Amino acid sequence: MRFVDLEIAETAFQMCKNVGMVYSIQSIQSETDKQILVGHIASMLFKHDIAQEVLQKSTNPMLALDMRMDLQDWFAALKLAKQISPEKEQLICRKLASQVENQGNIAEAQKLYERAYLNPSNENIDPNVNVE
C-alpha cells in the first residue's frame, strides 16, 4: 500500500485473509482524486495526522472531519468542525463532553455540554473552554 499499488495490496490482503482490508481497498480503487486516495491510504496505515492534512487539501475536506469523528478523536474533530463544518460543532461538543465526563473532568464536561445546548448557533462560545 505504501507504493499505492492497490491491486497488489488487495491480492496480499486476500492471501492473508484480511477481509476488512480487502473491502477497504476495493472501496477506494475507483477514487480519482489523488489527495483523497492518499488520505485514505494514510488512514489505513494509521497515519491519521497525515491523512487529515491531505484530506483537508482535497476536493472533499469533509472527509478529514468524518475520519476524526469515526476515530472518536473529538478534540481534533471539534477543531476541524470550526473550519470545515460549523453546523457539526454542537454534536461534536456533546460527544467530547461525554468523553471528558467519563474521564472524571466534570467541570470541563459541563462547559462543553453548555456550549452544545445553550449556544447552538455557536455565536457566543465560552473562551474558557479548552478544546486543545
Secondary structure, DSSP 8 states (H G I E B T S, - for coil): -TT--HHHHHHHHHHTT-HHHHHHHHHHTT---HHHHHHHHHHHTT-HHHHHHHHHTSS-THHHHHHHHHTT-HHHHHHHHHHH-GGGHHHHHHHHHHHHHHTT-HHHHHHHHHHHHH-TT-SS--TT----
